[in-house]
Amino acid sequence: MKTYEEGLSLTYQITQLEKKDTLYESLKAEIKKEKDLYQNLGFTLIAKEPADDLLENYDQLVALNENRYHLENDHLKMDWNEQKITQIRALRDQVVKGLETKIEEMKKDKAGEEKKIASTEHTNQLSTLNADLASYEKLKASTISDTEQAIRSAQKQEELVKKINESFNQIETDRNNRTPKEKK
């Protein structure tokens, strides 16, 4: 009977640890998802060669997400709050404002090109302007949607960290509640 109870206890502990491992894997996937969103957006911004202040704002936005995780009393902690979300959105809005300024400049250039007499060169320039304008509009939209996705991902990470710590606490409680016979 004792061996059977020990086996059940070990099976329960293994199950709890597997659940915790699954939570860590989910956290790892969410972190990667968020990183990929910011990285891809950053690459796209850099490729557009925008004004320096736009890139500085984006750099500050990314920096707000640094060093979010730490250990405290053997528990994983995440520094995340509404203030950071507000700061991220404010910096994102500055990036969007910079993109909007560039879009307005391009629209003025396009209007000037449309007034010119039609020629092959003119048609090519207009096509290039239209393509650039569309890509900036798309970049503006993806800047908004990608940062919102990244914020949701960070919020999901926060939930996962809480679940990991709850799991840790449950394992510790179960370990401490075993009878002296089971502890041997």
C-alpha positions, 0 to 999 in steps of 0.5 A, spaced: 500 500 500 505 504 501 509 503 495 502 504 491 501 511 495 508 513 493 507 512 486 501 516 486 504 521 489 510 521 484 505 521 478 501 527 481 508 531 482 510 529 475 503 531 472 504 538 476 511 539 473 509 537 466 503 543 467 508 548 469 513 546 463 507 547 459 506 554 462 513 556 461 513 553 453 507 558 452 511 564 455 517 562 451 512 562 445 509 569 447 515 572 448 518 570 441 511 572 438 512 579 441 519 580 439 518 578 432 512 583 432 517 589 434 523 586 430 519 586 423 516 593 424 523 595 426 526 592 420 520 595 415 521 602 419 529 602 418 528 600 410 524 606 409 530 610 412 525 615 416 527 621 419 532 620 425 526 622 431 522 617 428 527 612 429 529 614 436 521 614 438 521 607 436 527 605 439 525 608 446 518 604 445 522 598 444 527 600 450 520 600 455 520 592 454 527 591 456 528 587 462 521 586 464 523 579 467 526 577 474 526 572 480 524 574 486 524 569 492 524 563 487 518 566 483 518 569 476 516 576 476 514 581 470 514 588 471 508 590 466 503 595 468 498 600 465 503 606 465 508 602 460 502 601 456 500 608 456 508 610 454 508 605 449 502 607 445 504 615 446 511 613 443 507 609 437 503 615 436 509 619 435 512 614 430 505 614 427 505 622 426 512 621 423 509 617 418 503 621 417 508 627 416 511 623 410 505 621 407 502 628 407 509 630 403 508 624 398 501 626 397 503 633 395 509 630 391 503 626 387 499 632 386 504 636 383 506 630 379 499 629 376 499 636 374 505 635 369 504 633 362 503 626 361 510 622 359 513 615 360 518 618 365 512 622 368 508 616 368 513 612 372 514 617 377 507 617 378 507 609 379 513 609 384 510 615 388 503 611 388 507 605 390 511 608 396 505 612 398 501 605 399 507 602 402 507 608 407 500 607 409 501 600 410 506 601 414 502 606 418 497 601 419 501 595 421 505 600 426 498 601 430 496 594 429 503 590 431 504 594 437 497 593 439 498 585 438 505 586 442 501 589 448 496 584 448 502 579 448 505 582 454 498 582 457 498 574 456 505 573 458 503 577 465 497 572 465 502 566 464 507 568 469 501 569 474 499 561 473 506 559 473 507 562 480 500 559 482 503 552 479 509 553 483 506 555 490 501 549 489 507 544 488 510 547 494 504 547 498 503 539 496 510 538 498 509 541 505 503 537 506 505 530 505 505 526 511 512 525 515 512 518 512 511 520 505 517 525 506 522 520 507 
